[in-house]
């Protein structure tokens, strides 16, 4: 069995399943440490205009594809986990079937695209089902819009006009949110560790300025 999993032709599928396990470990550690991986991913994705993921802020093919997969209907981390699981399991199942019929494995460059295509409908169907079964997070989009007026702390990067940096804050219900921010004015710049006031949503990121009062800090 180990020879089958570690065969060169099966490495894409074994790696996908290993990444799935790693995601689970990271999420558990993040949960214990109070750092939500799902929140981190959400802060880097375009915001979906509808709870069912049908529309996003923008009209690129990549955004429409993410909506089709179900990002916005269910958390992005779940969609990623579904894809890694489906790709890995379906790929190994395909290779096992081929070995049973022909006695040899398909090359990875043939098997991987087939498994990728087969995994996509599974991910979409699973997202549709989970979107109905899981409690609907109707507040996710609303909460992100309501972050305007909150004070955030720059955690990664240097924010300049046209070059946003990542910031962290807590929303009205105490959940940690990760957002991308950039200064309102072109001559302003925010450093890591600096507190900023979110003044407007700008696509998937926020415009910010320095708080007027020192008391407005996280």
N, C-alpha and C positions, 0 to 999 in steps of 0.2 A: 504493500500500500504506500509506504514512504517513497519507494522508487517511482511509483506512478505520480505522486504529488510533486516530487522534485524534478521530474523529467523536464527538459528544456522546453518542450512543446506545451507543458502545463504550467510553467512559471507565471504567466499573466494571471491565471485563475487562482493559483495558490497565493500569490502576492495580494490579490484583491481580497481574499478571505482573511489573510493575515492583517491587512489594513483595517478590515472590519473589526477584528478583535482588538486592534490597537485603539480604534476610535472608542470602543466600549470602555477600555481601560482609562483612556484620557477623560471621557465623560464622567466616569465614576470618580476619578481623582478631582476633576473640576468641580463636581457636585460637593464633594467633601470640603474642598478649599473655597467654595463659594464663587468659582469662576465657571460660568456656563458656556460650554462650547457652542451650543445652539445660539445663544445670544451673540457670541462673537461672529459666527457665520452670518447671522441676520444683519449685523451691522455692515457687512461687506457686499450684500446683495441688493439689487434694485428693489424698491418697494412696490408691492403688488397693490393695485388699485381696488381689487375685489378679493373677498375672502376665499373664493374658489380658485384663485390663481390665474384667472383668465386674462387679466390685463396687468401690465407692469408699467412703471414709469419709463417709458421709452418704447421704441417700436423696432428694435433690432431683432434679427432672427434668433440670436442667443437668448434674448429675454423671452421671446415667444416660446422657444423650446423649453426653457425652465418652467414656464407656466404650464405647458403641455405635460411635463413630467409630474407636476403637482406641487412645486415649490410655491408656497403661499397658501395652499390648501392644507398642507402638513408642514412641520418644521423642516428646514433644509437638511439638518443632520439626519433625519429619518429617511429622506429621499436618497441621500448619499449612501446610507447604510443599506437601503433596499437595493440600490444599484450594485454596490460591491458584492452583496450576497447573491443577487441574481446572476451577475456576470460570472462570479466564481463557481457557483453551483452548476449553472447551465453549461458553462465551458467544460467542467470536469465530466458532467454527464454526457455531453457530446463526445468527448474523447473516449470515454468508457464504451459508448455505443460503437464508435468507429473501430476501436480495438477489438471488440467482440465480433465485428463483421469482417474486418480485414486483417487483424493481427498487428496493426501498426497505428501510431498516433498521427493525427494531422499536424502539419507544421503550425507553429504558433501564429504565423502571419496569415494563415487561412482560418484557423479555429477562433482566434480572438475577434476578428470582425463579425463572424457569424454569431458568437456569443453576445457581442455588444448589441447587435440588432435584435436578437431574441430577448435580451434583458429589458429593452426599452418598453415594450408593451406590458411586461410584468410590472415594471416600476409604476407605469401610469395606472394600471388597474389596481395595484395595491394602494396607491395614493388615493384613488377614488373611494376605495372601501374604507381606508383608515380615516379619510376626511369625514365620512359619515359616522364612523364608530367612535373616534376620539372626540372628547369635548371640544367644540369649535371655539377657537381663540379669536373671537370677534373683536377683541380689544387690541390685537397686535398692531394693526395699521393705525387705529385711533390713537394708541399710546405713543407711537412714533411721531404722529403729527402733534400730539400734545406735549412733546418734549420741548417745543419752543417755549422759552421763558425759564428753562432749567439751566443750572450751572453744571458744566462738565469739566473734566480734567484731561488734558492731553496726555496720552499714555505712550503713543508710538509716533515718532516722526516730528517734523517741523511744519506747521501749517502756514502756507502762504496763499495769496490769491491765485486761484487756478491749480493749486497743489495742496489738496486737503490732507490732514493728518487724522489719526484715530484718537477718539476721546471716549472716556467712560463716565457714566453717570447712573444714578438710580432714579427710576420713574416714580409715578405717584403711588404705585402699589409695592414699592420696595425692590423691584426687579432690576438687576444690572443690565444696562443697555450700552452697546458699543456703537458709536456713530462716527461718521467722517465729517470733519468740520474744516472750514476755511474762513479767513477774515472777511469782513464786509468790505473794508477799504483795501485798496491795492498796496498801500504802504505799510500795512500792519503785518506782524508776524508773531506766531505763538510758538513757544518752546515746550518741550516735554516737561510735564509737571505743572504747567501753568493752568489756571482756572479761566474758563471762558463762559460767556453767557450766550446761549443759543437764541438767535433773534428771528430766524426765518428758515424754512425748509427749502432746499434748492436741489430738486431731483432726488437722488439717493443720498445726498449729503446735506449739511446745514451750514448756514452763514452764522458767524459768531463774532462777538466783540468782547473786550475786557469788561468785567463787571464794574458798574459805577461806584459800588460801595464795597469796602473790604469784607463786610459781613456776608456778602453773597459768595460764599465759598462752600464747597462740598463738606 
